[in-house]
């Protein structure tokens, strides 16, 4: 049986790290997956990251994983420049006190998947080798337009690359007309943690968890049956346009089913809907914020 901690991309509440902490505490969370704090964290100096790390520690907030942009690059772009960005992200992990980094497997034209597969694997092996030397676990998310967009590609990556772990994201599957259940089954043998955002097949827009087609109740049941130990559920609302969205992916426009007054209200709603699902499934939160059955 699995046990869950809830973490979050708190930059969806605010770019300001102090307001991110406020949003986490308002929702009873003690973990964060940092991504942006007045700019992408991986682009900051060591001194700036150290200040962020100290601010989080002083507030009692622990980093569950670094939400890096590594692998969000075109497969035809030179790799060396991206490798330097990766090394900066490794340094950020060390400073922030986490051994996990979320990554992607490069933007690939979807009509060239087979052609580009070997280059994707080559680059990923280099990243994995460097990460292993640094004691960092790389966790691959099924993002849109990358090689690992669909369940078969996710399964290929996780079976072909020993040491690579999986991050399951149901909304990304829904937005690409893929089956989240097929996605979780492809990920389960190597799953490290989950992102929690939901979406609608019909209107191709984001919803709170449980209100879309991401099948999070069934997904969490399957994770609970297959996994023994603690897993993070990282809330990634995508329910209100936030400044950092432009830093995540300029290729897309954020579309939502529901309207929220501001980013704080949207963030709170996303956390509440996940907690409601866990409660419906018989999980209870203890004094350490661990959800167990």
C-alpha positions, 0 to 999 in steps of 0.5 A: 500500500502506498502513502502520500505526501502532497507537494506543489508547484507553488509558483502557480500561486505567485512568482514571489517565494514568500507568497509561494510559502504562504500559499503552501502553508495556507493549504497545510502543505510542507513540500514544494517542487520549485520551478520559478521564483521571479525567474526560472530557478535553474537560471539563477546564480548559486548565491540566489538559489542559496537564498531561496533554499534558506528561505524555504528551510526557515519556513519549514518547507522541504523540496520534494524534487526540482521542477527543471526545464531540462529536456524541453529543447528541440532534438535538432538543437545543439546538445552541448549548450543544453548539457551546460544548463543541465549541470546548472540544474544539478547544482541547484538540486544540491543547493536546494537539498533534493536528490530528484529532478523532473526532466523531459525527453526533447521536443521531437516532430511527431512524424519523426519519432522513429528517426529521432529515437536513437538521438533521444536515447543517446542524450538521455544516457549522457544526462543519466550518467552525469546525474548518477555521478552526482547522486541525482535521480532523473524523473521523466514527465510525459510532456506534450510534443516530446518523444515521451508524449504517449504511453508506448514512448514512455514505456520505451524510455523507462525500459531502455534507460536503466535508472530513469524514473517516471513522473505520471501526468494524467492531464498531458495524456488527456490533452493528447487524446491518450488514455491515462490508464494506459499511461499509468500502467506504462509508468508504474514499474518505474514510477517515482512520483505523480503530477496532479492536474486534470483535463477534458478530452472534449474541450481540451482544457484544464480542470481540477483533479477529478473533474476531468478525464484523467481518472485520478481516482482509478490512477491512485487506486492502481498506484496504491495497489502496486506501490509500497512506500511513500510517494509524492503527489505534486499539485500542478493546478494550471487553472489560472493564467500565471506569470511563470507559464510563459517561462514553462512553454511559450508554445501553448496557451493555458485553457481552463474549464472553470474560472477562478478569481485569481491564482491564489483561489485557483491554487487552493481549489487544486489542492482541495480537490486532490485532498477530497479524492484522497479522502473519498478513497479512504486516506487520512492525513496525519499530524506529519501531513502524510496520507495513509489508509 
